[in-house]
Amino acid sequence: MKKIIFYIILTVLLGPAMVSRAATREEDKNLLTGTVTDAKSHQPLAGASVYFPDLKTGTITGSDGHFSIKNLPAGSFLVQVQYIGYGSVSAMVTIKGAVTHDFQLSPAVLEQSEVVVTGSSAATEARKSPTPISVISMQQIRRRAYTNIIDAVAKQPGISQVSTGPAISKPVIRGLGYNRVVVINDGIRQEGQQWGDEHGIEVDDYNVSKIEILKGPASLMYGSDALAGVVNIISNLPVPEGTVRGNLTGAWQSNSGLWGVHGNLAGNLNGFNWNAYGTRQQSHDYRNKYDGYVFNSRFNETNFGGYVGLNKSWGYSHLQFASFNENLGLVEGERDDDGHFVKPVPDGEEVPTHGDFTSYQPDIPRQRIVHNKAVLDNNFYLGGSSRLALILGFQQNLRKEYGEVETPDVPGLSLRLNTFNYDAKYFLPALGRWQTSIGVNGMAQHNINEGMEFLIPDYHLFDIGAFAYVKRDFDRLSLSGGLRFDNRHIQTDALRLDEDGKPAGAGEGEEKFSAVRRNFSNVSASAGLSYAAGSAVTLKVNIARGFRAPNAAELSANGVHEGTIRYEYGNTALHPEVSTEGDLGLEWNSTHVSLNAGVFYNDIRNYIFSRKLTGAGGEDSIPVNDNEEGYAAFQYQQTHAHLYGGELTLDIHPHPLDWLHFENSLSYVRGTIAGGTDSTGNLPMMPATRWVSELRGDFLKKGKGIRNLYVKIELDRYFRQNEIFSAYRTETVTPGYSLLNAGIGADIVNHKGRTLFSLNLSADNLADVAYQNHLSRLKYADENPVTGRTGVFDMGRNFSVKVNVPLNFK
């Protein structure tokens, strides 16, 4: 391990010098120039974006539609050209010396040539990827009201979320979540104790430029844990060459008094680029018509970060840093005999006042999370279209949980997770249209208990995986696939506690955790094709095999988990999950209608899930030790699972009424357990079927004073979920419900067409429906003794305002 780290660091330090020395004066003159025009009128398009995703560099066109990009390496690269109101154009351009390439764009009501980087070794057009990928643009993010970034992601077909209040959401892709979804941010996988129900994603909601979601096993590129797919959150995109840009953003929501402010400033001058940002956001308790204010659902966070980088003809090197700092309350849902929420105090409990509900400071129990991250992202071009991509990252996640009123500033559970990530890819010189890459990636991880309570043991983990990936583009057909081998070693430490609950010596006290040494290995593979059957129709087929090794909590947990309101037991005999999934997809785009349909079947062996334990008489099993709250016991089990379903999206935009959109999406997933009878044949925690319809009008794309005006109304329908794992009282049925949402927004511009600010207004749950999402953990809180309703309900009617002020400097 030490030798691997030494060679990687040596490459980073000497790589730029070696490749720049190898570069010739001719390579320093590599540049791309051209003009972007309207395909029909041939008029120049000023302000169009010309961007190389793999090179992380680009520019914008001037008033005459002309552009020039310098300091480019030699080779063939995908370039994407975008302009508001026009369909983007992508093309492979070979750079050798001074190259001229003009682009013509046509007006379009839908984006049909989106470029993605997730799940592939190099940037590619989404329509050529055999795996289903959804893209969320910055504009779409700004038009939504949400309380965390995964809440925004969950609006997409096939995507849902496990939530524990407004601040805590975990992505679920086609019925699979937790450690089965890899979240990528700043080029490395996010590692922050994501095994926990009440552990969210430590990413700044406001510092997001684009999100790509890959649905299906993605172990080929990302190793263990990408069993369900990948959520790639892209934060730092360099601004165009020769510009200094920034944004000031403000947000407010009526229901919880949420307000947030964000500012960033970025520049790109002669290849030197940088960005700096800061965010402050806070929210008091949210409300709904059944519960009123939900006590202790508040949170606040302060985040900052940025990067500095250099882009030259030898490639680029970017150093990134991010610090995420969040304080949040944990909703327990306890009530008095009159049905009121209660607040813990030193002498017992009391009913919260209005001032308590509208406070922005979390009460007991609460969490404090600090996630610091540094990433060094490098791309070295070695000549002959070959290149070496190397990413090194270090993350430190500090998670503290406070649960005692008498000592509110002393954490009970305190975990320190240090993670070193490494990812090296070598792109071989292209052979005709064949593109081949090989790579090695993984992580080294160390978890340390620093508190007085112990839920999981200290552990060491080391991951390493090697893969090969090939891609071949024909005139209409794109083929891709590869092979990967992974090995994960995990070692947990033994722990014994004395009568006071403090660590004891060997052979003393009572055993809390036993030492575990496990190695998990697997071969992953994928193969797929995308075929353009015509100018309007694309067919896709993909089959993939992925795996997931059990995490430390699943192997060795033993204790009360406050956030999930249960006592958890691990299982040291668990085996890795192995998934085999097949996908079929169809895309059809015409003048009036766009259709995207996909179906899948996923076979998972050794599927791990948590099941409630029962006593001899069928009652809940209640552990005695360290369980004053009397929480029921759950233990991790394994089974053979099958998941199948699909997504359908339909956009009707009748010509010549191109401003009108009637968008519909349907998401369905069914999870079953092989050999199960009655409810034991249902996989737990499966999202309900969902249908979303949106009627939207887009106006004034080139208006004076007001541009890009939109007005929309949306019906979000969740169907009844009665296919549940009700045995051992693990799950309960969730009724169906419908949410009515609306929104309006526009860009305000001056007489020169420069955007002064953008305004987005939205209203969610206009009818103030009281509902519980099937994947909400608060659904299983205590019963209200007055109404007989179990659990806590989700957010009621909510109005949102977002203002974004762009800053542009020459």
C-alpha positions in Angstrom: 0.0 0.0 0.0 2.8 2.4 0.9 4.6 1.7 -2.4 1.4 2.4 -4.3 0.9 5.7 -2.6 4.5 6.7 -3.1 4.4 6.0 -6.9 1.1 7.9 -7.2 2.5 11.0 -5.4 5.7 10.8 -7.5 3.6 10.8 -10.7 1.6 13.8 -9.6 4.7 15.8 -8.7 6.7 14.9 -11.8 3.9 14.4 -14.3 3.4 18.0 -15.4 7.1 18.5 -15.8 7.6 15.4 -17.8 4.8 15.9 -20.2 5.4 19.6 -20.6 9.1 18.8 -21.4 7.9 16.3 -24.0 5.6 18.9 -25.6 6.9 20.7 -28.7 6.5 24.3 -29.7 4.0 23.1 -32.3 1.9 21.5 -29.6 1.9 24.8 -27.7 0.2 26.3 -30.8 -2.7 23.9 -30.7 -5.9 25.8 -30.8 -9.5 25.6 -32.0 -11.2 28.5 -33.7 -14.6 28.8 -35.4 -17.9 30.4 -35.6 -21.3 29.4 -34.1 -24.3 30.4 -36.2 -28.1 29.8 -36.6 -28.5 26.9 -39.0 -31.4 28.6 -40.9 -30.6 32.3 -40.8 -26.8 31.9 -40.6 -26.8 34.8 -38.1 -24.0 34.6 -35.5 -24.9 33.4 -32.0 -23.2 35.6 -29.4 -22.7 34.0 -26.0 -22.8 30.4 -27.1 -20.8 27.9 -25.0 -18.0 25.8 -26.6 -16.7 23.3 -24.1 -14.4 20.2 -24.0 -15.7 18.0 -21.1 -12.6 15.8 -21.0 -10.2 18.8 -21.1 -12.3 20.8 -18.7 -11.8 24.0 -20.7 -13.9 26.1 -23.1 -15.0 29.5 -24.0 -18.0 31.6 -25.2 -18.6 33.2 -28.6 -18.2 36.9 -29.1 -20.7 39.3 -30.7 -19.7 38.0 -34.1 -20.2 34.4 -33.1 -16.5 33.7 -33.2 -14.5 31.7 -30.6 -10.9 30.7 -30.0 -9.6 28.1 -27.5 -5.8 28.0 -26.9 -3.5 25.7 -24.9 -5.1 22.5 -26.2 -3.3 19.1 -26.3 -3.0 17.1 -29.5 -5.6 14.4 -30.1 -9.3 13.8 -30.8 -11.8 15.1 -28.3 -15.5 15.6 -27.9 -16.6 19.2 -28.0 -20.1 20.4 -27.0 -21.7 23.6 -28.2 -24.8 25.0 -26.4 -27.0 28.0 -26.6 -30.3 28.8 -24.8 -33.3 27.9 -27.0 -31.2 25.8 -29.4 -30.4 22.1 -29.5 -26.8 21.5 -28.5 -24.3 20.0 -31.0 -21.5 17.5 -30.1 -18.7 16.5 -32.4 -15.3 14.8 -32.3 -12.6 17.3 -33.2 -9.0 16.3 -34.0 -6.6 18.9 -32.6 -3.2 19.2 -34.3 -1.9 22.8 -34.6 -4.4 25.5 -35.5 -7.8 23.9 -36.3 -10.9 25.6 -37.5 -14.4 24.1 -37.0 -17.7 25.9 -37.4 -20.9 24.9 -35.7 -24.5 25.5 -36.7 -27.3 25.2 -34.2 -31.0 24.8 -34.8 -33.9 25.9 -32.4 -35.1 23.0 -30.3 -37.6 22.6 -27.6 -35.8 19.6 -26.0 -32.1 18.8 -25.3 -31.3 15.8 -27.6 -27.5 15.8 -27.6 -26.5 16.0 -24.0 -22.9 15.0 -23.2 -22.3 12.9 -20.0 -19.2 11.6 -18.3 -20.7 9.1 -15.8 -20.2 5.4 -16.4 -17.9 5.9 -19.3 -14.1 6.3 -19.5 -14.5 9.5 -21.6 -17.2 12.0 -22.3 -19.8 10.7 -24.6 -23.3 11.6 -25.9 -26.0 10.3 -23.6 -27.9 8.8 -26.6 -24.8 6.7 -27.4 -24.6 5.3 -23.8 -26.2 1.8 -23.5 -27.0 2.5 -19.8 -29.9 4.7 -18.9 -28.6 8.2 -17.7 -30.6 11.1 -16.5 -29.2 14.7 -16.5 -30.3 17.5 -14.3 -29.1 20.9 -15.4 -28.4 23.9 -13.2 -31.5 25.6 -14.6 -33.7 22.7 -13.5 -32.2 22.7 -10.0 -33.0 26.4 -9.6 -36.6 25.9 -10.7 -37.3 23.5 -7.9 -37.9 24.0 -4.2 -36.0 21.5 -2.1 -34.3 21.2 1.4 -31.3 19.2 0.3 -29.7 18.1 -3.0 -31.0 14.6 -2.9 -34.6 16.0 -2.5 -34.0 17.7 -5.9 -32.6 14.5 -7.5 -35.6 12.4 -6.3 -37.8 14.3 -8.8 -36.4 12.2 -11.6 -38.1 9.1 -13.0 -36.8 5.9 -11.3 -35.3 7.9 -8.4 -36.6 8.3 -4.9 -35.3 9.0 -1.4 -35.2 7.5 2.1 -35.7 10.5 4.3 -35.6 11.3 8.1 -36.9 14.8 8.0 -36.1 17.7 5.6 -32.4 17.8 6.1 -31.6 14.0 5.7 -32.2 12.3 2.4 -30.5 9.3 0.8 -30.8 8.4 -2.9 -32.7 5.3 -4.0 -32.4 4.1 -7.6 -34.9 1.6 -8.8 -35.7 0.4 -5.3 -32.0 0.2 -4.1 -30.4 2.6 -1.8 -27.9 3.1 1.1 -24.4 1.6 0.2 -25.9 0.3 -3.1 -25.7 3.8 -4.6 -22.3 5.5 -5.1 -22.4 9.3 -4.9 -19.6 11.0 -6.8 -18.6 14.6 -6.0 -15.6 16.5 -7.3 -14.4 13.3 -9.0 -14.3 11.0 -6.0 -16.9 8.8 -4.2 -18.5 10.5 -1.2 -17.8 8.6 2.0 -19.6 9.7 5.1 -21.1 6.7 7.1 -23.8 6.4 4.4 -25.0 3.1 5.9 -27.1 4.9 8.4 -30.8 5.7 7.8 -30.4 9.2 9.2 -27.1 10.0 7.5 -27.5 12.4 4.6 -25.2 13.4 1.7 -22.6 16.0 2.8 -22.7 18.1 -0.4 -23.5 21.8 -0.6 -27.0 22.2 -2.2 -26.1 25.5 -3.8 -22.7 24.6 -5.2 -23.9 22.3 -7.9 -23.5 22.8 -11.6 -24.9 19.6 -13.0 -26.1 16.2 -11.9 -25.8 12.9 -13.8 -27.7 9.8 -12.6 -26.7 6.4 -14.0 -29.4 3.7 -13.4 -28.2 0.1 -13.1 -25.0 -1.8 -11.9 -21.9 0.4 -12.4 -19.3 -1.7 -10.7 -17.2 -1.7 -13.8 -16.0 1.9 -13.3 -16.7 2.4 -9.5 -16.2 -1.0 -7.8 -18.2 -2.2 -4.8 -21.4 -0.3 -3.8 -22.4 0.9 -7.3 -24.9 -2.0 -7.4 -27.9 0.3 -8.1 -26.2 3.1 -9.9 -24.3 6.3 -9.5 -25.3 9.9 -8.6 -22.6 12.2 -10.0 -22.8 15.7 -8.6 -20.6 18.0 -10.6 -19.6 21.1 -8.6 -16.6 22.8 -10.2 -16.8 23.5 -13.9 -14.2 26.1 -15.1 -15.7 29.3 -16.4 -14.9 30.2 -20.1 -11.4 31.3 -20.9 -10.7 35.0 -20.4 -13.6 35.6 -18.0 -14.3 36.2 -14.3 -17.8 35.3 -13.3 -19.8 34.8 -10.1 -23.2 34.4 -8.6 -25.1 35.7 -5.6 -28.0 33.4 -4.7 -30.8 33.8 -2.1 -33.6 31.4 -1.2 -36.6 31.4 1.2 -39.3 28.9 2.0 -42.5 29.7 3.9 -43.3 26.4 5.6 -40.1 26.1 7.7 -38.7 29.6 7.5 -35.8 28.3 5.5 -33.5 30.9 4.2 -30.2 30.5 2.4 -27.5 32.7 0.9 -24.7 31.6 -1.4 -21.9 33.4 -3.2 -19.2 32.3 -5.6 -16.5 33.9 -7.8 -14.6 32.1 -10.5 -12.0 33.1 -13.1 -10.1 31.6 -16.0 -7.1 33.7 -17.2 -4.6 32.2 -19.7 -5.1 28.7 -18.4 -5.1 29.5 -14.7 -8.6 29.0 -13.3 -10.1 29.1 -9.9 -13.3 29.2 -7.9 -14.3 30.2 -4.3 -17.7 29.8 -2.7 -19.5 30.1 0.6 -23.0 29.1 1.8 -25.2 29.7 4.8 -28.6 28.0 5.2 -30.9 27.4 8.1 -34.5 26.2 8.7 -36.7 25.9 11.8 -39.3 23.1 12.3 -41.6 22.4 9.4 -45.4 22.1 9.5 -48.3 20.0 8.3 -52.0 20.0 9.0 -52.0 16.8 11.1 -49.0 17.4 13.3 -48.6 21.2 13.3 -45.0 22.0 13.8 -42.8 18.9 13.9 -40.6 19.4 16.8 -36.8 19.3 16.2 -37.0 19.0 12.4 -34.7 22.1 12.1 -31.2 22.3 10.8 -28.5 24.8 9.8 -25.3 24.6 7.8 -22.3 26.6 6.8 -20.2 25.5 3.9 -17.2 26.8 2.0 -14.6 25.7 -0.6 -13.2 26.1 -4.0 -10.4 25.1 -6.3 -7.3 26.3 -8.2 -6.2 24.8 -11.4 -4.0 25.0 -14.5 -5.0 24.0 -18.0 -2.2 23.8 -20.6 -1.2 21.9 -23.7 0.1 19.0 -21.5 -3.3 18.7 -19.8 -4.7 20.0 -16.5 -4.2 19.8 -12.8 -6.9 21.0 -10.3 -6.7 21.1 -6.5 -10.1 21.2 -4.9 -11.2 21.7 -1.3 -14.7 21.6 0.3 -15.9 21.9 3.9 -19.4 20.9 4.8 -20.7 21.8 8.3 -24.2 20.9 9.5 -26.2 20.9 12.7 -29.5 19.2 12.7 -32.2 17.9 15.0 -33.4 14.3 15.1 -37.2 13.9 15.2 -38.3 11.3 17.7 -42.0 12.0 17.5 -42.7 11.5 21.2 -46.0 13.0 22.5 -47.9 13.5 25.7 -51.4 12.2 26.4 -53.0 15.2 24.6 -51.1 14.4 21.4 -48.6 17.3 21.7 -45.0 16.8 20.8 -42.8 16.9 23.9 -39.4 18.5 24.5 -36.8 16.8 26.8 -35.7 18.9 29.8 -33.5 18.1 32.8 -36.5 17.3 35.0 -38.4 15.3 32.4 -40.5 16.6 29.5 -42.5 19.6 28.5 -44.6 20.9 25.6 -42.6 23.1 23.3 -43.6 26.8 22.9 -44.0 28.6 19.6 -40.5 30.0 20.2 -39.1 26.5 20.4 -40.7 25.5 17.1 -39.4 28.6 15.3 -35.9 28.3 16.7 -33.1 27.6 14.2 -30.9 25.9 16.8 -31.4 22.1 17.0 -32.6 20.6 20.3 -31.8 17.2 21.9 -31.2 14.7 20.2 -29.1 16.3 17.5 -26.3 15.7 15.2 -23.2 17.7 14.2 -21.5 16.7 10.9 -18.3 18.1 9.6 -17.1 16.8 6.2 -13.8 18.1 4.9 -12.5 17.0 1.5 -9.4 17.7 -0.6 -9.1 16.4 -4.2 -6.2 16.6 -6.7 -7.6 16.0 -10.2 -5.0 15.5 -13.0 -5.1 14.8 -16.7 -1.8 14.3 -18.5 -1.6 14.1 -22.3 1.2 11.9 -23.5 1.0 12.3 -27.3 -0.6 10.1 -29.9 -4.1 10.7 -28.3 -3.0 8.7 -25.2 -3.5 10.2 -21.7 -3.2 9.5 -18.0 -6.0 10.6 -15.7 -5.1 10.5 -12.0 -7.4 11.6 -9.1 -6.3 11.5 -5.4 -8.6 12.5 -2.6 -8.7 12.7 1.2 -12.0 13.0 3.1 -12.6 13.3 6.9 -16.1 12.8 8.1 -16.7 13.8 11.8 -20.2 12.7 13.0 -21.3 13.5 16.6 -24.7 12.7 18.1 -25.9 14.4 21.3 -28.7 12.7 23.2 -28.5 13.7 26.9 -30.3 16.8 28.1 -28.1 17.0 31.2 -24.9 17.1 29.1 -26.1 18.7 25.8 -22.6 19.5 24.6 -21.1 16.0 25.3 -21.5 13.6 22.3 -22.7 10.1 23.0 -21.8 8.7 19.6 -18.8 10.2 17.9 -17.3 8.7 14.8 -14.2 9.9 12.8 -14.0 8.4 9.3 -10.8 9.0 7.3 -10.8 8.0 3.7 -8.1 8.1 1.0 -9.4 7.7 -2.5 -7.2 6.9 -5.6 -8.2 6.5 -9.2 -5.8 6.1 -12.1 -6.9 5.6 -15.8 -4.7 5.2 -18.8 -6.4 5.9 -22.2 -4.6 4.0 -25.0 -4.1 5.6 -28.4 -7.2 5.2 -30.5 -7.1 2.4 -33.1 -9.5 3.6 -35.8 -12.8 4.0 -33.9 -11.8 1.8 -31.1 -11.3 3.5 -27.7 -9.7 1.5 -24.9 -8.9 2.4 -21.3 -7.5 0.5 -18.4 -7.4 1.6 -14.8 -7.1 0.9 -11.1 -9.0 2.6 -8.3 -10.2 2.1 -4.7 -9.8 3.5 -1.2 -8.2 3.1 2.2 -10.5 3.8 5.1 -10.2 4.0 8.9 -13.1 4.5 11.3 -12.5 5.5 14.9 -15.0 5.7 17.9 -14.3 8.8 19.9 -17.5 9.0 22.0 -19.0 7.2 25.0 -21.5 5.1 23.0 -20.6 2.4 20.5 -22.8 1.3 17.6 -20.2 0.1 15.2 -16.5 -0.9 15.9 -13.3 0.7 14.9 -12.3 -0.7 11.5 -9.8 -0.6 8.7 -10.8 -1.1 5.1 -8.8 -1.3 1.9 -10.3 -1.5 -1.6 -8.5 -2.2 -4.9 -10.0 -2.9 -8.3 -8.6 -3.1 -11.8 -10.6 -2.8 -15.0 -10.5 -2.6 -18.8 -13.1 -0.8 -20.9 -13.5 -0.6 -24.7 -15.8 1.4 -26.9 -16.4 1.3 -30.7 -18.6 3.7 -32.7 -20.0 2.8 -36.0 -22.1 5.0 -38.2 -25.3 4.1 -36.3 -24.1 1.7 -33.7 -22.2 2.2 -30.5 -20.7 -0.8 -28.6 -19.1 -0.6 -25.2 -18.2 -3.0 -22.3 -15.5 -4.2 -20.1 -14.3 -6.4 -17.3 -13.2 -5.7 -13.7 -11.8 -7.5 -10.7 -12.2 -6.2 -7.1 -10.9 -7.1 -3.7 -12.0 -5.5 -0.4 -10.4 -6.3 2.9 -12.2 -5.2 6.1 -10.8 -5.6 9.6 -12.9 -4.6 12.7 -11.4 -4.3 16.2 -12.6 -6.1 19.2 -14.1 -4.1 22.1 -15.0 -5.0 25.7 -16.8 -2.7 28.1 -16.7 -2.5 31.9 -19.7 -1.9 34.2 -19.6 1.8 33.5 -19.7 1.3 29.7 -16.1 2.3 29.2 -13.5 0.3 27.2 -12.0 -2.5 29.3 -8.8 -4.6 28.8 -8.5 -8.0 27.1 -10.5 -10.6 29.0 -12.2 -8.1 31.2 -15.8 -6.8 31.2 -18.4 -7.7 28.6 -17.7 -8.2 24.9 -19.3 -5.4 22.7 -17.6 -6.2 19.4 -15.6 -9.2 18.4 -12.7 -8.9 15.9 -13.6 -9.6 12.3 -11.3 -10.2 9.4 -13.0 -10.6 6.0 -11.9 -10.5 2.4 -14.4 -10.0 -0.4 -13.6 -10.5 -4.1 -15.6 -10.3 -7.3 -15.5 -10.2 -11.1 -17.8 -7.5 -12.6 -18.6 -7.1 -16.3 -20.9 -5.2 -18.6 -21.7 -5.2 -22.3 -24.2 -3.0 -24.2 -25.1 -1.3 -27.4 -26.9 1.8 -28.6 -28.4 1.7 -32.1 -29.8 4.7 -34.1 -32.5 2.9 -36.0 -33.5 6.1 -37.7 -33.1 9.9 -37.3 -35.8 9.8 -34.5 -35.4 6.4 -32.9 -32.6 5.0 -30.7 -32.6 1.5 -29.2 -30.5 0.4 -26.3 -29.6 -2.9 -24.7 -27.3 -3.5 -21.7 -26.4 -6.3 -19.4 -24.2 -5.8 -16.3 -22.9 -7.7 -13.3 -22.0 -5.8 -10.2 -21.4 -6.5 -6.5 -21.4 -5.0 -3.1 -19.4 -6.1 0.0 -21.1 -5.9 3.4 -20.2 -2.8 5.3 -19.0 -2.6 8.9 -22.4 -1.8 10.3 -24.0 -4.8 8.6 -21.2 -7.1 9.9 -20.7 -5.9 13.4 -23.4 -3.3 14.6 -24.4 -3.8 18.3 -26.3 -0.9 19.9 -29.0 1.7 19.9 -29.2 3.7 16.7 -31.0 6.9 17.9 -31.7 8.2 14.4 -33.5 5.1 13.2 -35.3 4.5 16.6 -34.2 0.9 16.9 -31.5 -1.4 18.4 -29.3 -2.9 15.6 -27.4 -6.2 15.4 -24.9 -7.0 12.8 -24.2 -10.4 11.2 -20.6 -11.5 10.7 -21.6 -14.4 8.4 -22.9 -12.1 5.6 -21.7 -12.7 2.0 -21.3 -10.1 -0.8 -24.3 -9.1 -2.8 -24.0 -10.0 -6.5 -26.3 -8.4 -9.1 -27.0 -9.3 -12.7 -29.2 -6.8 -14.5 -30.6 -6.5 -18.0 -31.8 -3.2 -19.5 -33.8 -2.4 -22.6 -34.4 1.2 -23.7 -36.2 3.1 -26.5 -35.9 6.8 -27.3 -38.2 8.4 -29.9 -38.1 12.1 -30.8 -40.4 13.7 -33.3 -41.7 17.2 -34.1 -44.6 16.8 -31.7 -43.7 14.0 -29.3 -40.7 12.7 -27.4 -40.8 9.3 -25.7 -38.2 7.6 -23.5 -39.0 4.1 -22.2 -36.9 1.7 -20.3 -37.5 -1.7 -18.5 -35.1 -3.7 -16.4 -34.8 -7.0 -14.5 -32.3 -7.3 -11.6 -31.4 -10.6 -9.9 -29.5 -10.1 -6.6 -28.0 -13.0 -4.7 -27.3 -12.5 -1.0 -29.4 -9.4 -0.8 -28.9 -7.8 2.7 -31.8 -6.3 4.6 -32.7 -5.4 8.2 -35.5 -7.5 9.8 -37.2 -6.9 13.1 -36.6 -9.6 15.7 -39.4 -11.1 17.8 -39.6 -12.9 21.1 -40.9 -16.4 21.8 -44.5 -15.1 22.1 -44.4 -13.0 18.9 -43.7 -9.7 20.7 -40.9 -7.3 19.8 -37.5 -8.4 21.0 -36.3 -5.6 23.4 -32.6 -5.8 24.3 -31.9 -5.0 27.9 -28.3 -3.7 27.9 -27.8 0.0 26.9 -31.4 0.3 25.8 -33.2 2.6 28.2 -35.6 3.8 25.5 -36.8 0.2 25.0 -36.2 0.1 21.2 -37.0 -3.0 19.3 -34.2 -5.1 17.9 -33.4 -5.5 14.2 -30.8 -7.7 12.6 -29.2 -7.9 9.2 -30.3 -10.9 7.1 -29.7 -12.2 3.6 -32.0 -13.5 0.8 -32.2 -14.0 -2.9 -34.0 -11.0 -4.4 -35.5 -10.0 -7.7 -36.4 -6.5 -8.8 -38.1 -5.5 -12.0 -39.9 -2.5 -13.4 -39.1 0.5 -15.5 -39.7 4.2 -16.4 -41.6 5.9 -19.1 -41.4 9.6 -20.0 -43.6 11.3 -22.5 -43.3 15.0 -23.6 -46.0 16.4 -25.9 -44.9 19.7 -27.6 -47.3 20.2 -30.5 -45.8 22.2 -33.4 -46.2 25.1 -34.0 -47.0 25.6 -30.3 -43.4 24.9 -29.4 -43.8 26.9 -26.2 -46.2 24.4 -24.8 -45.0 21.2 -23.0 -47.1 18.4 -21.5 -44.6 16.2 -19.7 -45.5 12.9 -18.1 -43.4 10.3 -16.3 -44.2 6.9 -14.7 -41.9 5.0 -12.4 -42.5 1.5 -11.2 -40.4 -1.1 -9.3 -41.3 -4.4 -7.8 -39.1 -6.2 -5.3 -39.6 -9.8 -4.4 -37.9 -12.5 -2.3 -37.3 -15.9 -3.8 -39.3 -18.6 -1.9 -41.1 -16.1 0.2 -44.8 -16.6 1.2 -47.3 -14.0 2.0 -45.6 -10.7 2.9 -42.2 -12.4 3.3 -42.2 -12.6 -0.5 -42.0 -8.8 -0.7 -38.7 -6.9 -0.5 -38.9 -4.2 2.2 -38.5 -0.5 1.5 -39.7 -0.5 -2.1 -40.9 3.0 -3.3 -44.5 3.3 -4.4 -45.5 3.6 -8.1 -45.3 7.3 -9.1 -46.9 9.3 -11.9 -45.9 12.9 -12.5 -47.7 15.2 -15.0 -46.5 18.8 -15.8 -48.1 21.4 -18.0 -45.6 24.1 -18.8 -45.3 27.1 -21.1 -42.0 28.6 -22.1 -42.1 32.2 -23.4 -40.1 35.2 -24.4 -36.8 33.4 -25.2 -35.5 36.7 -26.8 -37.7 39.1 -25.0 -36.8 42.7 -24.0 -36.7 43.2 -20.3 -38.0 39.7 -19.5 -36.6 36.5 -21.0 -37.0 32.8 -20.6 -40.3 33.2 -18.8 -41.9 29.9 -17.8 -45.2 29.0 -16.1 -46.0 25.5 -14.9 -48.4 23.4 -13.0 -47.6 19.8 -11.8 -49.6 16.9 -10.3 -47.4 14.4 -8.4 -49.3 11.2 -7.8 -48.0 8.4 -5.5 -50.0 5.2 -5.6 -50.8 3.1 -2.6 -48.0 0.8 -1.5 -49.4 -2.4 -0.1 -46.7 -4.8 -1.4 -44.8 -4.7 1.9 -42.8 -6.9 4.2 -45.3 -6.8 7.1 -43.9 -9.9 8.9 -42.4 -9.2 12.3 -44.1 -5.7 12.0 -41.2 -4.6 9.8 -43.3 -2.4 7.4 -46.8 -1.0 7.2 -49.1 -0.1 4.2 -48.8 3.5 2.9 -52.0 5.1 1.4 -51.7 6.9 -2.0 -51.8 10.6 -2.3 -51.5 13.5 -4.8 -49.6 16.7 -4.6 -50.4 19.8 -6.6 -47.4 22.0 -7.4 -46.9 25.2 -9.4 -44.1 27.5 -10.5 -43.2 30.7 -12.4 -39.9 32.3 -13.2 -37.9 34.5 -15.6 -34.7 36.3 -16.3 -34.7 40.0 -16.0 -32.4 41.7 -18.6 -31.3 45.2 -19.4 -31.5 47.0 -22.7 -28.3 45.3 -23.9 -29.7 41.8 -23.2 -27.5 41.2 -20.1 -29.2 39.3 -17.3 -29.6 41.4 -14.2 -31.1 38.6 -12.1 -33.2 35.5 -12.3 -36.4 35.0 -10.2 -38.0 31.6 -9.5 -41.2 31.2 -7.5 -42.8 27.9 -6.7 -45.6 26.5 -4.6 -45.5 22.8 -3.4 -48.4 20.9 -2.0 -50.9 23.7 -2.8 -53.8 21.7 -1.4 -51.9 21.2 1.9 -52.3 17.4 1.8 -51.2 15.5 4.9 -49.2 12.5 3.6 -46.4 10.1 4.5 -44.0 8.9 1.8 -43.5 5.1 2.0 -39.7 5.6 2.4 -40.0 8.2 5.2 -38.4 6.9 8.4 -40.6 9.3 10.4 -43.6 7.1 9.3 -42.6 4.7 12.1 -42.4 7.2 15.0 -44.8 6.9 18.0 -48.6 6.9 17.6 -50.6 10.0 18.4 -52.8 8.9 21.4 -55.5 11.4 20.5 -55.9 10.8 16.7 -54.6 7.2 16.6 -52.4 8.1 13.7 -48.9 6.5 13.7 -45.8 8.4 12.9 -45.0 11.9 11.7 -46.3 13.4 8.4 -44.3 15.1 5.7 -44.2 18.8 4.9 -47.4 20.7 4.2 -48.0 23.7 1.8 -44.8 25.5 1.0 -44.0 28.6 -1.0 -40.5 29.2 -2.3 -38.6 32.2 -3.7 -35.1 32.0 -5.3 -33.1 34.9 -6.7 -29.9 34.5 -8.6 -27.7 37.5 -9.5 -25.0 36.7 -12.1 -21.7 38.7 -11.9 -19.6 39.1 -15.0 -16.2 40.8 -15.4 -13.9 41.1 -18.3 
